[in-house]
């Protein structure tokens, strides 16, 4: 029983020392000024805004590319439609199949 007691005391001392060390570390960080936090928050907000603008530009660019592609497809489909209308003997099924 005495051995268990010493072992338990050693564990408690270790836990207490670990807690004390963590407390010292956390107390050291207490010296950070509110100005530092404000500056960090401002910088973070600026970075978030910059990333947001870049994402918006990228999305806008992709939308423009998609719209141009759709216009090209529509023009090609119209040309094909006009050409198919000129083909004699084309059944309606073959006409739609070609489109």
N, C-alpha and C positions, 0 to 999 in steps of 0.2 A: 504494500500500500504506500509506503514511503517513496518508492521509486516512481509510482504513478503520480504522486503529489509533486515531486520535483519536475517530472516531465510536464505536468499541467502548468506549474509555475513558469517553466521555461517558455512554454507556448504563449502564456499571457504576457510575459516580458517581451517576447518577440513581437507580438501583435501591438503592444503598447509602443514599442520603439518604431515600428513601421508607421503607426498612426502619427506619432510625433514628427517623424521625418516628412510625411506627407503634409502635415500641418505647417511645417517650416516652409516647404515649397509653396503652399498656397498663400502663406503670409507674404512671401516675396513678391508674388504676383499682385498683391493688394496695392503696391506702389505705382501701378499703371494709372496714369491720369485719365480723367474723363475726356480730356482733349485728344489723347491717343485713340480712345474708343470712337470719338466723333470723327476723327480723321480717317480711321479705318472704315467706319460705316460709310462715310462720304466716298471714299475710294471704291468700296464695294458697290455702292449705288451707281457710280459712274461706269464701272466695268459692266454691270448688269445692263445698263442703258446701251452701252456700246454693242454688247452682244445682241441685244434685242434689235437694234438698228441693222446689224449685219444679217440677222436672220430674216428680217423684213425685206431687205434688199434681195437676198437670195430667193425668197419665196416669190417676190415680184418678178424677178428674172425668169424663174421657172414657169410662172403663169404666162409671161410673154412668149416664151418658147413654145409652150403648149398651144396658145392661141394661134401662133403663126403656123404650127403644124396642122392644126384643125382647118385653117383657111386653105392651106395647100391641098389637103385631102378633099375638101369641098370643091375646089376648082378642078381637081383631077376627076372627081366623080361626075361633075357637070359635063366635062369634055367627053367622058366615057358614055354618059347618058345620050349626049347629042350624036355621038358616033353610032351607038347601038340603034338609035331611032332611024338611022339611014340604012341599016342592014335589012335587006328584003328577006322575007320568009322566016324571020326570027319569032319563035313562039314566045308567049308571055313568060312561061316557065324558064326558058333559056335566057330571056332578057333579064329576069330577076337574078338568075343564077350567075350571069356575067357581072352584074353589079355587085 
